[in-house]
Amino acid sequence: MASQTPQADAMTEPWPTCGTETPHAVAIELRTESAGGENAAFSREPYRVATCRECGAVRVERMNDA
């Protein structure tokens, strides 16, 4: 029997705005941190963007905090 991967809409996480665990959508975005210049193309960092499906609030976390 093959194992099944959980459905994306079945995932929950604690959400401070709602005060409970709620379903959420998560995306990973590469964001440019440098405002300009020739090094802007090399200043991209990954961010985790979670959106609550109950209240619509968005939480953005930088993934590389080095």
Backbone bond lengths (Angstrom), bond angles and torsions (degrees), N, CA, C in turn:
res aa  C-N    CA-C-N  psi(-1)  N-CA   C-N-CA  omega(-1)  CA-C   N-CA-C  phi
1 M - - - 1.454 - - 1.525 108.80 -
2 A 1.301 117.73 129.48 1.463 122.71 -178.65 1.520 110.53 -77.93
3 S 1.328 115.94 144.33 1.466 119.15 175.76 1.521 109.00 -78.47
4 Q 1.312 115.41 151.58 1.451 120.44 -178.50 1.513 110.17 -109.78
5 T 1.325 115.51 141.71 1.460 121.89 175.19 1.519 108.59 -84.28
6 P 1.347 119.06 135.01 1.465 119.92 178.88 1.525 111.76 -58.30
7 Q 1.304 116.76 143.23 1.459 121.76 177.29 1.527 109.60 -68.73
8 A 1.326 116.73 144.99 1.462 121.28 -178.61 1.529 111.66 -61.04
9 D 1.333 117.16 -35.55 1.458 118.71 -178.50 1.532 112.58 -80.62
10 A 1.340 117.52 -2.39 1.453 121.04 177.37 1.534 111.25 -96.01
11 M 1.320 118.03 -4.84 1.457 122.65 -177.91 1.527 110.27 -80.14
12 T 1.315 115.58 137.39 1.465 120.18 176.90 1.520 108.85 -130.69
13 E 1.314 115.97 159.37 1.461 122.23 174.02 1.524 108.47 -151.68
14 P 1.331 116.66 155.19 1.468 118.71 177.12 1.526 109.69 -59.82
15 W 1.311 116.25 135.18 1.465 120.41 -178.17 1.523 108.85 -127.12
16 P 1.347 117.65 114.80 1.464 120.80 -174.95 1.529 114.19 -63.04
17 T 1.314 118.35 -33.17 1.462 121.08 -178.61 1.523 111.33 -65.51
18 C 1.332 116.01 -42.26 1.469 121.00 -179.00 1.529 111.80 -87.48
19 G 1.341 117.99 -20.63 1.450 121.66 179.97 1.515 114.27 76.74
20 T 1.329 117.53 17.86 1.458 121.05 -179.08 1.529 109.05 -155.30
21 E 1.328 117.43 176.96 1.461 120.19 174.49 1.514 108.40 -80.98
22 T 1.320 116.05 128.72 1.460 120.91 -177.61 1.521 109.59 -132.02
23 P 1.333 117.50 157.97 1.457 120.09 173.16 1.523 109.38 -66.30
24 H 1.310 116.15 147.03 1.461 120.18 -177.89 1.517 110.53 -146.06
25 A 1.308 115.60 159.39 1.458 123.31 173.06 1.521 106.81 -109.74
26 V 1.333 116.44 136.56 1.464 120.62 -178.09 1.520 109.29 -125.61
27 A 1.328 115.48 137.58 1.455 121.96 175.69 1.524 108.56 -135.25
28 I 1.306 116.31 153.16 1.461 122.14 173.67 1.522 106.83 -108.94
29 E 1.330 116.20 125.70 1.466 121.51 -179.55 1.518 109.38 -120.83
30 L 1.324 116.08 142.83 1.457 121.26 169.83 1.512 107.22 -94.30
31 R 1.323 115.84 120.65 1.466 120.35 -178.47 1.513 109.62 -117.64
32 T 1.335 115.17 140.10 1.460 121.66 177.37 1.519 108.44 -83.32
33 E 1.320 116.55 125.12 1.458 120.47 -178.21 1.522 112.47 -94.52
34 S 1.317 117.08 -23.24 1.454 120.79 179.61 1.525 109.16 -84.49
35 A 1.319 116.35 137.12 1.463 120.92 -176.90 1.527 112.97 -71.13
36 G 1.285 118.77 -23.25 1.458 120.10 -178.77 1.510 110.73 175.15
37 G 1.302 114.96 -166.33 1.451 119.71 -179.79 1.515 111.70 90.43
38 E 1.315 114.95 177.32 1.459 118.85 -175.56 1.520 113.30 -75.16
39 N 1.338 119.74 -14.78 1.457 121.76 178.82 1.524 113.78 -93.30
40 A 1.324 117.77 0.95 1.471 121.17 -177.54 1.526 111.45 -59.36
41 A 1.312 118.10 -35.76 1.464 121.13 -179.25 1.520 112.36 -66.58
42 F 1.329 117.51 -18.84 1.454 121.56 -177.91 1.523 112.93 -103.70
43 S 1.320 117.85 4.27 1.460 120.68 -175.71 1.529 112.48 -103.43
44 R 1.324 117.68 19.23 1.467 120.74 -179.17 1.518 110.50 -76.28
45 E 1.320 115.49 139.92 1.464 122.38 178.78 1.522 108.73 -132.06
46 P 1.349 117.59 148.03 1.464 119.80 177.24 1.528 111.88 -79.39
47 Y 1.314 115.41 138.18 1.465 122.64 177.20 1.522 108.73 -126.65
48 R 1.321 116.47 139.37 1.464 122.54 173.72 1.523 106.76 -92.92
49 V 1.332 116.40 121.47 1.461 121.90 -179.16 1.527 107.85 -114.41
50 A 1.335 116.37 112.02 1.467 121.80 179.93 1.515 108.83 -110.02
51 T 1.337 115.91 134.20 1.460 122.25 178.95 1.524 108.69 -121.81
52 C 1.316 116.19 124.85 1.462 121.64 178.58 1.524 109.05 -71.48
53 R 1.317 116.57 129.64 1.467 120.45 179.09 1.523 112.21 -82.19
54 E 1.328 116.89 -7.85 1.464 120.57 177.60 1.530 111.13 -88.95
55 C 1.352 116.69 -51.83 1.467 119.48 -174.01 1.532 113.64 -110.93
56 G 1.344 117.64 -11.91 1.455 120.66 178.02 1.520 114.81 84.43
57 A 1.341 118.07 -0.02 1.468 120.91 179.25 1.528 109.78 -66.82
58 V 1.323 115.69 148.13 1.460 122.17 -177.84 1.520 109.53 -117.63
59 R 1.343 116.38 137.24 1.457 122.29 176.23 1.521 107.49 -123.37
60 V 1.332 117.20 127.43 1.456 122.85 -178.37 1.527 107.95 -116.80
61 E 1.349 116.06 128.65 1.456 121.38 179.48 1.521 109.86 -129.20
62 R 1.311 116.56 129.97 1.458 120.85 174.64 1.513 108.26 -72.23
63 M 1.313 117.96 132.52 1.449 120.96 -174.68 1.524 113.10 -88.01
64 N 1.309 118.36 -27.51 1.463 122.14 179.30 1.526 108.76 -106.04
65 D 1.308 117.66 92.77 1.450 120.63 178.41 1.521 110.25 -100.84
66 A 1.310 115.41 57.70 1.466 120.51 -179.70 1.503 110.38 -94.37
